[in-house]
Every structure is written in C-alpha cells, then in structure tokens.
C-alpha cells in the first residue's frame, strides 16, 4: 500500500503519495513572471510618477497634497512589492508547502501579513490622491459632498483593515506561527476577501463618480474624448482589482497556500504599479504639451 512521502526536516503538510520532496530544489511557480512584472512595472510607475512630479513642481509650480499622497503611495507599493519579490527569491512563495519547513512557512506568513498591511495604505493613498484631484474639478456642491463621503469611506476602511490584518489573533503571534496551538483567531480568509471586495467597490466608485459632471461640461468634443480615454485607462485598475479578487478567493482556502498565493501576488504587483500610472495621468497633458507642443497643440 502506497503512503505519502515522509520528509525531514518536517514540512507543514505531508507530500502527495509518490512525490519526491526536494528542499534544496523545490518545484517553483510564478517567480519568473513575478520578476518581470515587478521590473517592468517599477520602471513604468517611476517614469509616470517622475513626469507628474516634474509637471507639478517645474511647469505648474503647484505641487500639492494630492501629489505628496501619490508619492507616498508609490513608496508603500515598492515596499510591498519588495517583500513579494524577496519571498520568491528565498523560495518562500511559489513553492509547495510540503517542500517547506515549518520555520520557513512561519517566515512566509509573517512577510505576507506585512506585505498585506503595507499594501492597504498604497491603495488608500492613491485613491485619496485622485479624490483630492476630483475635489478641484467642479464647484458643484453635490459633487464636493460626494467626494468627501468617498474620502471618509477610504480612510475608514483602510484603518479598519490594517487593524484587522495585524490583530486577528490572540496572542498576536498566532497570526503567523503555526506552532502556537493556544489562543483564538477570527476568520482571516474573510478579512482578505473583504479587503479585495472593498477595493473593487471603491475603484468602481472612483471611475463613475465624475462621469455625470463630465457629461455636463461645456468643452470641445476632442477634450471630452480625451477625458473619456483617460477614464477608460483608469478603469484598468478596476479590472486588475476584479482579477485579483477572483484569483485570491480559491487560494485562501487551499492548504498549499505558499503555492496557491504566488499568482495572486503577481496581480498585486500589477495593481500596485497600475494605480500609480493611472494616478499620474490627469496632469500629464501639460507635460506632453511642454515636450511636444506641435503634436499636442494648445486646444488639447
């Protein structure tokens, strides 16, 4: 009768029957794609953010709170992505749990929790930056009130999620140490799912909020087309949020989490860079008019 392959040192879960465990050269998943997405995304997000900073400080001389928020969001995004890349580099993510020692799994758990905590202000500050931009778009009272409400929601759920991610267990270390058997934890799967759901909901809100105002604006058709194109590009963040939600739900209930979470981590890297790129779009018209005035034209 066949039995599951035994391992030494002990792994978190037993390997499937007949699987030859190799701690030194484990089977890998997603790390190469993760490196490429991180490298390309970091270059693009840094380039777009640099163009925004140059535009607001040198050309417009109006560097404001919304710009500072986006810069800080980029820093949190880089910190989040650096942790995920480190997990791939150290064979702590994208590796089967049965080819990982218990101390290594605890290391994976504490870094995933840290990345999750850092990612919340990345998204929250990027959205807050866009809301500050929205606030300046129109003097209409109903629009300003709507922006204030969404700001309050973004700030409130960001703090709530950070608290829930750090303190889901008593004792706190039970959140990442599987050797601690005493104590209790709330359903952490629900926390991660709700985080993704709320992000999708706020992304959709940010996408649709200015549409009624744009429709009423008296401006040349070419400018309206440009605005619609900008918001269409902005909708990519909604798409990535939805994809991340779809891929993360089954992975959270998978016993082999170190393997299953590798693909959702790639989508986090995509989204972290995309929110910075899309957040930089609204002010780049002035930049491109400056570097290529004949192509852009004064009426753009």
C-alpha positions in Angstrom: 0.0 0.0 0.0 1.4 3.4 -1.1 1.9 6.0 1.6 2.7 9.7 1.5 6.3 10.6 1.2 7.9 11.4 4.6 10.2 14.4 4.9 13.0 15.6 7.1 13.0 18.2 8.5 9.3 18.1 9.0 7.2 20.0 6.5 3.9 21.8 7.2 1.8 19.3 5.3 2.6 15.8 4.0 3.5 15.4 0.4 1.2 13.6 -2.0 1.8 9.9 -2.5 4.9 9.3 -4.6 6.0 12.9 -4.6 9.8 13.2 -4.2 10.4 16.1 -1.8 13.5 18.3 -2.6 14.0 21.1 -0.1 17.1 22.4 -2.0 15.5 22.5 -5.4 11.7 22.6 -4.9 9.2 22.9 -7.7 8.5 26.6 -8.4 5.5 28.6 -9.6 5.2 32.2 -10.8 8.6 33.6 -9.7 9.9 34.3 -13.2 6.7 36.1 -14.2 6.8 38.0 -10.9 10.3 39.3 -11.5 9.4 40.5 -15.0 6.2 42.2 -13.9 8.0 43.8 -11.0 10.9 45.1 -13.1 8.7 46.5 -16.0 6.1 47.8 -13.6 8.5 49.6 -11.4 10.2 51.3 -14.3 6.8 52.4 -15.8 5.3 53.6 -12.5 8.5 55.5 -11.6 8.6 57.1 -15.0 5.0 58.3 -14.9 5.4 59.5 -11.3 8.5 61.4 -12.3 6.7 63.1 -15.1 3.9 64.1 -12.7 6.4 65.5 -10.2 8.2 67.4 -12.9 5.0 68.8 -14.2 3.6 69.9 -10.9 6.9 71.3 -9.5 8.6 72.8 -12.5 5.9 73.5 -15.1 2.8 74.2 -13.0 4.6 75.1 -9.7 1.6 73.7 -7.9 2.9 70.6 -6.0 0.1 69.8 -3.6 -1.2 67.3 -1.1 -2.5 65.0 -3.8 1.0 64.8 -5.3 2.5 64.0 -1.9 -0.1 61.3 -1.3 0.7 59.6 -4.6 4.4 59.7 -3.9 3.9 58.1 -0.5 1.6 55.5 -2.1 4.4 54.7 -4.5 6.8 54.2 -1.6 4.3 51.8 0.1 3.8 50.0 -3.2 7.6 49.5 -3.7 7.8 48.2 -0.1 5.0 45.7 -0.7 6.5 44.5 -4.0 10.0 44.2 -2.5 8.6 41.8 0.1 6.9 39.7 -2.5 10.0 39.6 -4.7 12.0 38.6 -1.6 9.6 35.7 -0.9 10.1 34.4 -4.4 13.9 34.9 -4.2 14.1 33.0 -0.9 11.9 30.1 -2.1 9.3 31.1 0.4 6.5 31.7 -2.1 5.6 29.8 -5.2 6.8 26.6 -3.5 4.7 23.7 -2.3 4.1 23.6 1.5 5.4 20.1 1.7 8.7 21.3 0.4 9.0 24.0 3.1 10.0 23.6 6.7 7.7 24.9 9.4 10.1 27.8 10.3 10.1 28.7 6.6 6.3 28.7 6.5 6.2 31.0 9.5 8.6 33.3 7.7 6.3 33.3 4.7 3.3 34.0 6.9 4.8 37.0 8.7 6.0 38.6 5.5 2.7 38.0 3.7 1.0 39.7 6.6 3.5 42.6 6.4 3.0 43.0 2.7 -0.8 43.0 3.1 -0.6 45.7 5.8 1.7 47.9 3.6 -0.5 47.4 0.6 -3.5 49.0 2.3 -2.0 52.5 2.5 -0.6 52.1 -1.0 -4.1 51.7 -2.5 -5.7 54.1 0.1 -3.3 57.0 -0.6 -3.5 56.5 -4.3 -7.3 56.8 -4.2 -7.1 59.7 -1.8 -4.8 61.5 -4.2 -7.4 61.0 -7.0 -10.2 62.2 -4.8 -8.3 65.4 -4.0 -7.9 65.9 -7.7 -11.7 65.3 -8.2 -12.5 67.9 -5.5 -10.8 70.6 -7.6 -12.7 69.7 -10.8 -16.0 71.3 -10.0 -17.6 73.9 -7.7 -20.8 71.9 -7.6 -21.9 71.3 -4.0 -23.3 67.8 -4.6 -20.1 66.7 -6.2 -17.9 68.0 -3.4 -20.1 66.3 -0.8 -19.9 63.0 -2.7 -16.1 63.3 -2.8 -16.0 64.0 0.9 -18.1 60.9 1.6 -15.8 58.7 -0.5 -12.8 60.1 1.2 -14.3 59.2 4.6 -15.0 55.7 3.4 -11.5 55.2 2.0 -9.8 56.4 5.2 -12.2 54.5 7.5 -11.9 51.1 5.8 -8.1 51.5 5.4 -7.6 51.9 9.1 -10.1 49.1 9.9 -8.4 46.6 7.5 -4.9 47.4 8.8 -6.1 46.8 12.4 -7.8 43.5 11.3 -4.7 42.3 9.5 -2.4 42.9 12.4 -4.6 41.8 15.3 -6.8 38.9 14.0 -5.4 36.5 16.7 -4.8 36.4 20.4 -1.9 36.0 21.1 -0.8 38.2 18.1 2.0 35.8 17.1 -0.6 33.1 16.4 -1.3 35.1 13.2 1.9 33.7 11.7 3.3 31.0 13.9 1.6 27.6 13.2 3.3 26.1 16.3 1.2 28.2 18.6 -1.8 26.0 19.4 -3.4 28.0 22.2 -5.5 31.1 21.6 -8.1 32.1 19.1 -8.3 33.8 15.7 -11.1 35.3 13.7 -11.7 34.1 10.1 -8.7 35.6 8.3 -9.9 34.4 5.0 -12.9 36.8 5.3 -10.5 39.7 6.0 -8.6 39.2 2.8 -11.7 38.7 0.7 -13.4 41.8 2.2 -10.2 43.8 1.5 -10.4 42.8 -2.2 -14.2 43.4 -2.4 -13.9 46.9 -0.8 -11.1 47.8 -3.2 -13.2 46.8 -6.2 -16.2 48.8 -4.9 -14.1 51.9 -4.3 -12.4 51.6 -7.7 -15.8 51.4 -9.4 -17.0 54.4 -7.4 -13.9 56.4 -8.4 -14.5 55.5 -12.0 -18.1 56.5 -12.1 -18.1 59.5 -9.7 -17.0 62.2 -12.2 -19.0 60.9 -15.2 -22.2 63.0 -14.6 -20.1 66.1 -14.2 -18.1 65.4 -17.3 -21.2 64.9 -19.4 -22.4 68.4 -18.4 -19.1 70.2 -19.1 -19.2 72.7 -21.9 -16.0 71.9 -23.8 -14.9 70.9 -27.3 -15.6 67.3 -28.3 -12.0 66.5 -28.6 -11.4 67.4 -25.0 -14.4 65.2 -23.9 -13.0 62.3 -25.9 -9.6 62.9 -24.2 -11.3 62.8 -20.8 -13.2 59.6 -21.7 -10.0 58.0 -22.9 -8.3 58.9 -19.6 -11.1 57.4 -17.5 -11.0 54.3 -19.7 -7.3 53.8 -18.9 -8.2 54.4 -15.3 -10.7 51.5 -15.5 -7.8 49.1 -15.8 -7.3 49.4 -12.1 -10.9 48.1 -11.7 -10.1 45.2 -14.0 -7.0 44.2 -12.0 -8.9 44.5 -8.7 -11.6 42.2 -10.0 -9.0 39.7 -11.3 -7.1 39.8 -8.0 -10.4 39.1 -6.2 -11.2 36.2 -8.5 -7.8 34.5 -8.1 -7.4 35.1 -4.4 -10.6 33.6 -3.2 -9.8 29.9 -4.0 -6.2 30.3 -2.9 -7.1 31.4 0.6 -8.8 28.1 1.3 -6.1 26.0 -0.3 -4.0 24.0 2.2 -1.0 24.6 -0.1 -1.1 28.3 0.4 2.6 29.0 -0.3 2.0 27.6 -3.8 -1.5 28.9 -4.4 -0.8 32.6 -3.4 2.0 33.0 -5.9 -0.3 34.1 -8.8 -2.4 36.5 -6.7 0.9 38.1 -5.6 1.7 38.7 -9.3 -1.6 40.6 -9.7 -0.8 42.6 -6.6 2.4 43.7 -8.3 0.5 44.6 -11.4 -2.1 46.6 -9.5 0.4 48.4 -7.2 2.2 49.9 -10.3 -1.0 50.5 -12.3 -2.6 52.7 -9.6 0.5 55.0 -9.7 0.4 55.1 -13.5 -3.3 55.9 -13.7 -3.0 58.3 -10.8 -0.4 60.3 -12.8 -2.4 60.5 -16.0 -4.6 63.6 -15.1 -1.7 66.1 -15.1 0.4 64.7 -18.0 -1.4 66.8 -20.6 0.7 69.8 -19.5 3.9 67.7 -19.6 3.3 66.4 -23.2 2.3 69.9 -24.3 5.6 71.1 -22.9 7.8 68.4 -24.6 5.8 68.2 -27.8 3.8 71.4 -28.3 3.3 70.9 -32.1 1.9 67.4 -31.6 -0.3 68.1 -28.6 -1.5 71.6 -29.6 -2.9 74.3 -27.4 -6.5 73.2 -27.8 -5.8 69.7 -26.3 
